[in-house]
């Protein structure tokens, strides 16, 4: 059974439906080729030392380029090339919990905030570079990512000093 016997009417209906499809596609944030249009939401901003940076932004910190990206709808910094240029963002160090101040993937030089004990030995946080990571529950924390020698301090920038703690505060692996 033919739905439309009049081909002129059928052509007009198909054109109207096609126009509606283009309008629906455009309002969904995708262009005619299926790629995101300029009006599409680029994703959540990344945080670095409390400052917001848009998706795709590149910053320099500690001698590395970091790019703001999104993974599973979570903003994160992707570490890229090593460069010999001054930092373009503040680097206060890992002085407290990174949640609400640094997005995942951000790196900072360690401080006494990161001190911990192994048995009766004090491991100073200032000896390492730390990266903001999250556990399975979403809790964000600093995790050692390499030796402090991997961080390029800007000329005149303060460097973390020795810890105020001593091994006497270590009791069977617990920092007291």
C-alpha positions in Angstrom: 0.0 0.0 0.0 1.4 3.4 -1.0 1.2 6.0 1.7 1.3 9.0 -0.7 0.0 8.7 -4.3 0.9 12.3 -5.0 4.7 12.5 -5.3 4.7 16.3 -4.9 3.0 15.9 -1.5 5.4 13.1 -0.5 8.4 15.3 -1.4 7.0 18.2 0.6 6.5 16.0 3.7 10.0 14.5 3.4 11.5 18.0 3.2 9.5 19.1 6.2 10.6 16.1 8.2 14.2 16.6 7.1 14.1 20.2 8.3 12.7 19.1 11.7 15.6 16.6 11.9 18.2 19.3 11.3 16.6 21.6 13.9 16.5 18.7 16.4 20.1 17.8 15.6 21.3 21.4 15.9 19.6 21.9 19.3 21.2 18.7 20.6 24.7 20.2 20.3 25.7 18.3 17.2 26.2 19.7 13.7 25.3 18.1 10.5 28.4 15.9 10.4 27.7 14.5 13.9 30.5 16.5 15.5 29.9 18.7 18.6 28.9 22.2 17.6 30.4 25.4 19.1 27.5 25.7 21.4 28.1 22.3 23.0 29.3 22.3 26.6 33.1 21.6 26.5 33.1 20.0 30.0 33.9 21.0 33.5 36.8 23.4 34.3 40.0 22.1 36.0 41.3 23.6 39.2 44.9 24.5 40.0 45.7 26.1 43.3 42.0 27.1 43.6 41.9 28.9 40.2 39.6 27.6 37.5 40.9 26.8 34.0 38.7 25.9 31.0 38.8 22.6 29.1 41.8 22.6 26.7 43.7 25.2 28.7 47.5 24.6 29.0 49.5 25.6 31.9 53.1 25.2 32.9 54.1 24.0 36.4 57.3 22.5 37.7 58.8 22.2 34.2 55.9 20.3 32.6 53.0 21.3 30.4 49.6 20.3 31.8 46.4 20.3 29.7 42.9 20.4 31.2 40.8 17.4 30.0 37.8 15.4 31.1 37.8 11.6 31.8 34.4 10.0 32.7 32.9 13.5 33.2 35.6 14.4 35.8 38.0 17.3 35.1 41.7 16.3 35.2 45.1 17.5 34.2 47.1 15.5 31.7 50.8 15.9 32.0 52.6 16.5 28.7 56.0 17.6 27.5 58.8 18.8 29.8 59.7 22.4 29.1 62.4 24.9 30.3 59.9 27.7 31.0 58.7 29.3 34.2 55.5 28.2 35.7 52.4 30.0 34.6 50.4 29.1 37.7 51.1 29.3 41.5 52.6 26.2 43.1 52.0 26.3 46.8 53.0 22.7 47.3 50.9 19.9 48.6 50.1 21.8 51.8 46.7 20.2 52.5 44.0 18.0 50.9 43.8 18.8 47.2 39.9 18.5 47.1 38.4 21.8 45.9 41.8 23.2 45.1 43.4 20.9 42.5 41.8 18.7 39.9 43.0 15.1 39.5 46.4 14.8 37.8 47.8 18.1 39.2 51.3 17.7 40.7 52.9 19.7 43.4 56.2 19.5 45.4 55.8 17.7 48.7 55.7 19.4 52.1 55.7 18.3 55.7 51.9 17.7 55.1 53.0 14.5 53.3 55.4 13.2 56.1 54.8 9.6 57.1 56.5 6.8 59.0 57.8 3.4 58.0 58.4 1.6 61.2 60.4 4.0 63.3 61.8 5.9 60.3 60.4 9.3 59.3 59.9 9.8 55.5 59.9 13.5 54.7 57.2 14.6 52.3 59.5 17.3 50.8 61.6 14.5 49.2 58.9 13.8 46.6 56.5 15.3 44.0 52.8 14.4 44.7 49.9 14.0 42.3 46.2 14.6 43.1 44.4 11.2 42.8 41.1 9.7 43.9 40.2 6.4 45.4 37.2 4.3 44.4 34.9 6.3 46.6 36.0 9.6 45.1 38.1 10.7 48.1 40.9 13.0 46.7 44.4 12.9 48.1 48.1 13.4 47.3 50.0 10.4 46.1 53.8 10.3 45.6 54.5 10.5 41.9 58.3 10.7 41.9 61.4 12.2 43.5 61.6 16.0 44.2 64.3 16.1 41.5 61.5 15.7 38.9 60.1 19.2 39.9 61.8 22.2 38.2 61.5 25.1 40.7 61.3 28.5 39.2 64.2 30.9 39.9 63.7 32.5 43.3 60.7 30.2 44.2 60.7 28.9 47.7 61.6 25.3 48.1 60.2 23.0 50.8 62.5 22.9 53.8 63.2 20.0 56.1 60.3 18.7 58.2 59.8 20.0 61.7 59.0 16.4 62.6 61.5 13.8 63.8 61.7 10.0 63.9 60.8 10.2 67.6 57.2 10.9 66.5 57.1 7.5 64.6 55.5 4.8 66.7 55.4 1.4 64.9 54.7 3.0 61.5 52.2 5.6 62.8 53.1 9.3 62.8 52.1 10.7 66.1 
